[in-house]
Amino acid sequence: MNLRSWICLPRVLKHAALSCALVLLSMTLQAQSTATWPNKPIRWIVPYAAGGFADVRARRIGQDLAQVLGQSVVIENKPGAGGVLGTDLVAKSAPDGYTIGMGNLAALAVNVSLMKKLPYDPVRDVMPVVLIERSPLILTVGPSLTVRSVQELIALARSQPGRVSFASSGVGGAHHLSGELLRQRAGVDLVHVPYKGGAPAAADVMAGHVPMMFEMGYAALPSIKAGKIRALAVTSTQRVALLPDVPTMQEAGVPDFASYNWQGLIVPAGTPMAIVTRLNREFNTILALPEQREAIVSTASHVGGGTPEAFRDFIRGETTLWARVIRDARIQPE
């Protein structure tokens, strides 16, 4: 279009033509940026403290990710508010592929029902990339209980309603929610005893002060092997390789029971799909490496993987499940 033709165009058409040109320019620049991604370091936001379970996993995977992408991957810990602060940082970051985040059960599926208001929308503001791992819990009992199976435990709880208690790391965590799920699925009256962390809760179970607890596998395994506590069942739908003789809760007679403390990769909403697809592909490759699989299995977890759509559907299912459990148990944050 020459200058004379442009001058003769009506104002409305001029605006439309200019808008189309700007859109095309934006798409061209984005395509060029995506094609050269990554050309600078990537920061990986972990919404928990350094040295914790999520941090250790991110740092191990981050080493392999840096190699395949050819750029540094910098782990940035942003703990606080049950994963909310770090997840909010991811949600509000530029959707350019240079900020990724560790998303997990609390921040993406539980807090939306447990907290009155979140600073981000788990569905609208972040994009799932891939599930990294599902970490089942282990139903353990201490020396104060003589029961040897889940059914014996349920029978005891039914014979003494409101007198059998379970410990947890705090209100609304995976330990607590698993206990509430047992209460609802088995129809038993259990008393919740929250602690400020999993370690003091587990210590009191071993000491016989509280009879039972759903504990994370990596934390419970040493005490199980030392004979300080007994494992009655695992909360996954398949058995844990390190405890082949321990049944799942469903095998133990509790129908429709599955709970995990899971984590996966997320990015800010609006991140180009080409980058999401690349990250998904690289993570699936990394998770298939023998040393990465061993690192996950050695903590009594199940290796993740799969498509972004599968991770999105998994999060939706978890959100629905725990919303119902939280509502029926009338759980309120401390």
C-alpha positions as CSV (number, residue, x, y, z in Angstrom):
1,M,0.0,0.0,0.0
2,N,1.5,3.4,-1.1
3,L,1.2,6.6,0.9
4,R,-1.6,8.0,-1.3
5,S,-3.8,4.9,-0.8
6,W,-3.2,5.1,3.0
7,I,-4.2,8.7,3.1
8,C,-7.4,8.0,1.3
9,L,-8.5,5.2,3.6
10,P,-11.3,5.9,6.1
11,R,-10.2,6.4,9.7
12,V,-11.8,3.1,10.8
13,L,-10.0,1.1,8.2
14,K,-6.7,2.9,9.2
15,H,-7.1,1.8,12.8
16,A,-8.0,-1.8,11.7
17,A,-4.9,-2.0,9.4
18,L,-2.7,-0.6,12.1
19,S,-4.0,-3.1,14.7
20,C,-3.4,-6.0,12.4
21,A,0.1,-4.8,11.7
22,L,0.8,-4.6,15.4
23,V,-0.6,-8.0,16.0
24,L,1.5,-9.5,13.2
25,L,4.6,-7.7,14.6
26,S,4.0,-9.1,18.1
27,M,3.5,-12.6,16.7
28,T,6.7,-12.3,14.7
29,L,8.7,-11.1,17.7
30,Q,7.3,-13.8,19.9
31,A,8.1,-16.5,17.3
32,Q,11.7,-15.2,17.1
33,S,12.0,-15.2,20.8
34,T,10.6,-18.7,21.1
35,A,12.9,-19.9,18.4
36,T,16.0,-18.8,20.3
37,W,14.8,-19.9,23.7
38,P,16.6,-20.3,26.0
39,N,19.4,-17.7,25.5
40,K,19.9,-16.8,29.2
41,P,19.6,-18.5,32.6
42,I,16.3,-19.9,33.8
43,R,15.1,-19.5,37.4
44,W,13.2,-22.3,39.0
45,I,11.0,-21.1,41.9
46,V,10.7,-23.6,44.7
47,P,8.0,-22.4,47.2
48,Y,9.7,-24.2,50.1
49,A,12.8,-23.8,52.1
50,A,16.3,-24.9,50.9
51,G,17.2,-28.4,51.9
52,G,13.6,-29.6,51.9
53,F,12.0,-32.4,49.9
54,A,10.9,-30.2,47.0
55,D,14.2,-28.3,47.0
56,V,16.4,-31.4,46.8
57,R,14.3,-32.8,43.9
58,A,14.5,-29.5,42.0
59,R,18.3,-29.2,42.4
60,R,18.8,-32.8,41.2
61,I,16.6,-32.4,38.1
62,G,17.9,-28.9,37.5
63,Q,21.4,-30.2,36.9
64,D,20.2,-32.4,34.0
65,L,17.9,-29.7,32.7
66,A,20.7,-27.2,32.5
67,Q,22.7,-29.7,30.4
68,V,20.0,-30.4,27.9
69,L,19.0,-26.7,27.5
70,G,22.5,-25.3,27.5
71,Q,21.7,-22.7,30.1
72,S,22.1,-22.4,33.8
73,V,19.0,-23.3,35.9
74,V,19.0,-21.2,39.1
75,I,17.0,-22.6,42.0
76,E,15.3,-19.8,43.9
77,N,13.6,-20.7,47.2
78,K,10.5,-18.6,48.1
79,P,9.0,-20.4,51.2
80,G,5.9,-19.2,53.0
81,A,2.2,-19.6,53.5
82,G,2.0,-23.3,52.5
83,G,3.6,-22.7,49.1
84,V,1.4,-19.6,48.3
85,L,4.2,-17.0,48.2
86,G,6.4,-18.9,45.7
87,T,3.5,-20.0,43.5
88,D,2.2,-16.4,43.4
89,L,5.7,-15.3,42.2
90,V,5.5,-17.8,39.4
91,A,2.0,-16.7,38.5
92,K,3.0,-13.1,38.3
93,S,6.2,-13.6,36.4
94,A,6.7,-12.8,32.7
95,P,5.4,-15.7,30.6
96,D,8.6,-15.9,28.5
97,G,9.9,-19.3,29.6
98,Y,12.6,-17.9,31.9
99,T,10.7,-18.5,35.1
100,I,9.4,-22.0,35.9
101,G,8.1,-23.2,39.2
102,M,7.6,-26.3,41.4
103,G,3.9,-26.7,41.8
104,N,2.4,-29.1,44.4
105,L,-0.6,-30.4,46.3
106,A,-1.1,-27.5,48.7
107,A,-0.5,-24.6,46.3
108,L,-2.4,-25.9,43.4
109,A,-5.2,-28.2,44.8
110,V,-5.8,-27.7,48.5
111,N,-5.3,-24.0,49.4
112,V,-8.1,-22.9,47.1
113,S,-10.5,-24.7,49.4
114,L,-8.6,-24.2,52.7
115,M,-7.8,-20.5,52.4
116,K,-10.4,-17.7,52.2
117,K,-8.5,-16.0,49.4
118,L,-5.5,-16.8,47.2
119,P,-3.5,-14.1,45.4
120,Y,-3.5,-16.2,42.3
121,D,-6.0,-18.5,40.5
122,P,-4.5,-22.0,40.2
123,V,-6.4,-22.6,37.0
124,R,-6.2,-19.3,35.3
125,D,-2.7,-17.9,36.3
126,V,-0.4,-20.9,35.9
127,M,0.1,-23.6,33.3
128,P,0.8,-27.3,34.2
129,V,3.8,-28.7,32.3
130,V,4.5,-32.1,33.7
131,L,4.0,-34.2,36.8
132,I,7.3,-34.9,38.4
133,E,6.4,-37.4,41.2
134,R,3.6,-38.7,43.3
135,S,4.6,-39.4,46.9
136,P,2.2,-41.6,48.8
137,L,2.0,-41.6,52.5
138,I,2.4,-44.6,54.8
139,L,-0.2,-45.4,57.5
140,T,2.0,-46.2,60.5
141,V,1.2,-47.1,64.1
142,G,3.4,-46.9,67.2
143,P,4.0,-49.2,70.1
144,S,0.8,-48.2,71.8
145,L,-1.3,-50.1,69.3
146,T,-1.2,-53.8,68.9
147,V,-3.2,-53.9,65.6
148,R,-1.5,-55.6,62.7
149,S,-3.8,-54.5,59.8
150,V,-5.9,-51.7,58.6
151,Q,-9.1,-53.7,59.3
152,E,-8.0,-54.3,62.9
153,L,-7.4,-50.6,63.2
154,I,-10.8,-49.7,61.8
155,A,-12.4,-52.3,64.2
156,L,-10.6,-50.7,67.1
157,A,-11.7,-47.2,66.1
158,R,-15.3,-48.3,65.8
159,S,-15.3,-50.0,69.2
160,Q,-13.9,-46.8,70.7
161,P,-15.4,-43.9,68.8
162,G,-13.6,-40.6,69.5
163,R,-10.8,-42.2,71.4
164,V,-8.4,-43.2,68.7
165,S,-6.3,-40.3,67.5
166,F,-3.9,-39.6,64.6
167,A,-1.0,-37.1,64.4
168,S,-0.2,-34.8,61.6
169,S,2.2,-32.1,60.6
170,G,-0.5,-29.4,60.8
171,V,-4.0,-28.5,59.6
172,G,-4.6,-29.0,55.9
173,G,-1.4,-30.9,55.1
174,A,-1.2,-34.3,53.3
175,H,-0.9,-36.0,56.7
176,H,-4.0,-34.4,58.0
177,L,-6.1,-34.8,54.8
178,S,-5.2,-38.5,54.6
179,G,-6.5,-39.1,58.1
180,E,-9.7,-37.3,57.3
181,L,-10.0,-39.4,54.1
182,L,-9.7,-42.5,56.2
183,R,-12.3,-41.2,58.7
184,Q,-14.8,-40.6,55.8
185,R,-14.1,-43.7,53.7
186,A,-14.1,-46.1,56.6
187,G,-16.8,-44.3,58.6
188,V,-14.8,-44.1,61.8
189,D,-14.5,-41.3,64.5
190,L,-10.9,-40.4,64.7
191,V,-9.4,-37.5,66.6
192,H,-6.9,-35.2,64.8
193,V,-3.8,-34.1,66.8
194,P,-1.9,-31.4,64.8
195,Y,1.7,-30.7,65.4
196,K,4.0,-28.0,64.0
197,G,5.8,-30.2,61.6
198,G,6.0,-33.9,60.7
199,A,9.1,-34.6,62.8
200,P,7.6,-33.9,66.2
201,A,4.4,-35.7,65.2
202,A,6.3,-38.8,64.2
203,A,8.4,-38.6,67.4
204,D,5.2,-38.8,69.5
205,V,3.9,-41.7,67.5
206,M,7.2,-43.6,68.1
207,A,7.0,-42.7,71.8
208,G,3.5,-44.0,72.0
209,H,1.9,-40.7,72.9
210,V,-0.3,-40.7,69.7
211,P,-1.2,-44.1,68.3
212,M,-1.1,-43.5,64.5
213,M,-0.1,-41.3,61.7
214,F,0.0,-41.0,57.9
215,E,3.7,-40.2,57.3
216,M,5.6,-39.4,54.2
217,G,7.5,-42.4,52.9
218,Y,11.0,-40.9,52.9
219,A,10.5,-39.9,56.5
220,A,8.9,-43.1,57.7
221,L,11.2,-45.6,56.1
222,P,14.1,-45.4,58.5
223,S,11.8,-45.9,61.6
224,I,10.0,-48.7,59.9
225,K,13.2,-50.6,59.1
226,A,14.4,-50.0,62.7
227,G,11.2,-51.5,64.0
228,K,10.2,-48.3,65.9
229,I,6.8,-48.1,64.0
230,R,4.8,-50.6,61.9
231,A,3.5,-49.9,58.4
232,L,-0.1,-51.0,57.8
233,A,-0.6,-49.7,54.3
234,V,0.5,-47.2,51.7
235,T,-1.9,-44.5,50.3
236,S,-1.1,-45.0,46.6
237,T,-3.1,-47.1,44.2
238,Q,0.0,-49.3,43.6
239,R,2.4,-50.7,46.1
240,V,5.7,-49.0,46.9
241,A,8.8,-50.9,45.6
242,L,10.7,-50.4,48.9
243,L,7.8,-52.0,50.9
244,P,6.6,-54.8,48.6
245,D,4.8,-56.6,51.4
246,V,2.8,-53.5,52.6
247,P,-0.7,-53.4,50.9
248,T,-2.3,-50.3,49.5
249,M,-5.2,-48.8,51.4
250,Q,-7.6,-50.2,48.8
251,E,-6.1,-53.7,49.0
252,A,-6.5,-53.4,52.8
253,G,-10.2,-52.9,52.4
254,V,-10.7,-49.1,52.3
255,P,-12.5,-48.4,49.0
256,D,-11.6,-45.4,46.7
257,F,-8.7,-44.4,48.9
258,A,-5.7,-42.6,47.3
259,S,-3.6,-39.7,48.6
260,Y,-0.3,-38.2,47.6
261,N,2.0,-35.3,48.3
262,W,2.8,-34.7,44.7
263,Q,4.8,-32.1,42.8
264,G,5.3,-31.1,39.2
265,L,6.5,-28.3,36.9
266,I,4.4,-25.2,36.2
267,V,4.9,-22.0,34.3
268,P,3.1,-18.6,34.2
269,A,-0.1,-18.6,32.1
270,G,0.5,-17.3,28.6
271,T,3.9,-19.0,28.2
272,P,4.3,-19.9,24.5
273,M,3.1,-23.5,23.8
274,A,6.4,-24.2,22.0
275,I,8.3,-23.6,25.2
276,V,5.8,-25.6,27.3
277,T,6.1,-28.5,24.8
278,R,9.9,-28.3,24.9
279,L,10.0,-28.3,28.7
280,N,7.6,-31.2,28.8
281,R,9.7,-33.2,26.4
282,E,13.0,-32.5,28.3
283,F,11.4,-33.3,31.7
284,N,10.0,-36.6,30.4
285,T,13.5,-37.5,29.1
286,I,15.1,-36.6,32.4
287,L,12.6,-38.5,34.5
288,A,13.4,-41.6,32.4
289,L,17.1,-41.5,33.3
290,P,18.0,-44.4,35.6
291,E,19.7,-42.1,38.2
292,Q,16.6,-39.8,38.3
293,R,14.2,-42.7,38.6
294,E,16.3,-44.2,41.4
295,A,16.4,-40.9,43.3
296,I,12.6,-40.8,43.2
297,V,11.9,-44.4,44.0
298,S,14.4,-44.4,46.8
299,T,12.1,-41.9,48.6
300,A,9.2,-44.3,48.3
301,S,7.7,-42.1,45.6
302,H,6.3,-42.9,42.1
303,V,7.9,-41.4,39.0
304,G,5.7,-38.9,37.1
305,G,5.9,-37.9,33.5
306,G,3.2,-37.5,30.8
307,T,1.6,-34.6,29.0
308,P,0.7,-31.2,30.2
309,E,-3.0,-32.2,29.7
310,A,-2.6,-35.2,31.9
311,F,-1.0,-33.1,34.6
312,R,-3.8,-30.6,34.3
313,D,-6.5,-33.3,34.6
314,F,-4.7,-34.8,37.6
315,I,-4.7,-31.4,39.4
316,R,-8.4,-31.0,38.6
317,G,-9.1,-34.4,40.2
318,E,-7.1,-33.6,43.3
319,T,-8.8,-30.2,43.7
320,T,-12.2,-31.9,43.5
321,L,-11.3,-34.7,45.9
322,W,-9.8,-32.5,48.6
323,A,-12.5,-29.8,48.3
324,R,-15.0,-32.5,49.2
325,V,-12.9,-33.8,52.1
326,I,-12.3,-30.3,53.5
327,R,-15.9,-29.4,53.2
328,D,-17.2,-32.6,54.8
329,A,-14.6,-32.5,57.6
330,R,-15.3,-28.7,58.1
331,I,-11.6,-28.1,58.2
332,Q,-10.6,-24.5,59.0
333,P,-7.0,-23.1,58.9
334,E,-5.3,-22.5,62.2
